[in-house]
Amino acid sequence: MTRGVHDRGGVPTDAPIDRTEHELAGWEVLTDALANALEDAGVVNVDEFRRGIESMPPDEYERAAYYERWLFSIETNLVEKGILRAGEVDARLGT
């Protein structure tokens, strides 16, 4: 069985753990609120949310910040459920 990029349990590393606290940026607060609202509304459950994060391509996962992974999962799940069209978020953002 191959480990996914997200599956780090038991993998030795010498990298230090950053334990510093930081203020959340506005977009991070909104991402957290959106994820909670979608779960509360029964649109996405925790297992779907986790699977969405785990489905990120490894190179994107490595580059992404914590809440960027959440956004990826939210968008992935909403596209799978037909709530958003693929590419719709990028089109609206002009990216």
C-alpha positions as a printed NumPy array, in Angstrom:
array([[  0.   ,   0.   ,   0.   ],
       [  1.382,   3.383,  -1.011],
       [  1.174,   6.263,   1.43 ],
       [ -0.507,   9.444,   0.299],
       [  1.29 ,  12.753,   0.692],
       [ -1.011,  13.553,   3.619],
       [ -0.188,  10.321,   5.487],
       [  2.811,  11.308,   7.586],
       [  2.205,   9.277,  10.722],
       [  5.339,   7.408,  11.787],
       [  7.518,   8.951,   9.08 ],
       [ 10.818,  10.045,  10.667],
       [ 11.903,  13.637,  10.15 ],
       [ 14.447,  16.053,  11.536],
       [ 12.35 ,  19.05 ,  10.534],
       [ 11.341,  21.25 ,  13.461],
       [  7.682,  21.686,  14.308],
       [  6.547,  25.292,  14.116],
       [  4.501,  25.792,  17.255],
       [  4.081,  29.537,  16.956],
       [  0.574,  30.944,  17.013],
       [ -0.512,  33.453,  14.411],
       [ -3.52 ,  35.588,  13.742],
       [ -5.731,  34.145,  11.044],
       [ -6.028,  36.197,   7.886],
       [ -9.53 ,  37.237,   6.851],
       [ -9.708,  34.609,   4.102],
       [ -8.731,  31.893,   6.6  ],
       [-11.538,  32.909,   8.965],
       [-13.997,  32.911,   6.053],
       [-12.774,  29.51 ,   4.867],
       [-13.29 ,  28.061,   8.338],
       [-16.783,  29.594,   8.494],
       [-17.675,  28.274,   5.032],
       [-16.531,  24.753,   5.904],
       [-18.563,  24.802,   9.111],
       [-21.645,  26.225,   7.366],
       [-21.475,  23.525,   4.675],
       [-21.184,  20.826,   7.321],
       [-24.   ,  22.294,   9.439],
       [-26.236,  22.433,   6.336],
       [-25.486,  18.778,   5.57 ],
       [-23.833,  19.599,   2.257],
       [-20.406,  18.145,   3.09 ],
       [-19.559,  15.841,   5.976],
       [-16.216,  15.474,   7.715],
       [-15.308,  12.306,   5.792],
       [-15.974,  13.967,   2.432],
       [-14.016,  16.998,   3.563],
       [-11.012,  14.894,   4.577],
       [-11.181,  12.854,   1.348],
       [-11.162,  16.1  ,  -0.629],
       [ -7.971,  17.23 ,   1.087],
       [ -6.377,  13.816,   0.611],
       [ -7.188,  13.926,  -3.111],
       [ -4.953,  16.946,  -3.746],
       [ -2.096,  16.259,  -6.127],
       [  1.041,  15.749,  -3.991],
       [  2.915,  18.766,  -5.393],
       [ -0.068,  21.063,  -4.724],
       [ -0.513,  19.59 ,  -1.246],
       [  3.125,  20.303,  -0.388],
       [  2.881,  23.932,  -1.556],
       [ -0.523,  24.658,  -0.026],
       [ -1.101,  26.274,   3.328],
       [ -3.499,  24.645,   5.789],
       [ -6.592,  26.605,   4.752],
       [ -5.675,  26.425,   1.065],
       [ -6.109,  22.665,   1.447],
       [ -9.526,  23.311,   2.973],
       [-10.497,  25.496,   0.009],
       [ -9.381,  22.806,  -2.411],
       [-11.571,  20.27 ,  -0.608],
       [-14.573,  22.581,  -0.458],
       [-14.365,  23.324,  -4.175],
       [-13.746,  19.663,  -5.051],
       [-16.772,  18.515,  -3.078],
       [-19.059,  21.241,  -4.404],
       [-18.095,  20.393,  -7.996],
       [-18.66 ,  16.673,  -7.36 ],
       [-22.128,  17.446,  -5.973],
       [-23.016,  19.678,  -8.94 ],
       [-23.286,  22.822,  -6.813],
       [-20.384,  24.447,  -8.672],
       [-19.108,  23.841, -12.188],
       [-15.462,  22.879, -12.669],
       [-13.444,  26.07 , -13.109],
       [-16.282,  28.31 , -11.92 ],
       [-14.372,  29.726,  -8.94 ],
       [-11.314,  30.523, -11.082],
       [-13.522,  32.147, -13.715],
       [-15.192,  34.361, -11.116],
       [-11.816,  35.324,  -9.668],
       [-10.401,  35.999, -13.114],
       [ -7.524,  33.545, -12.667]])
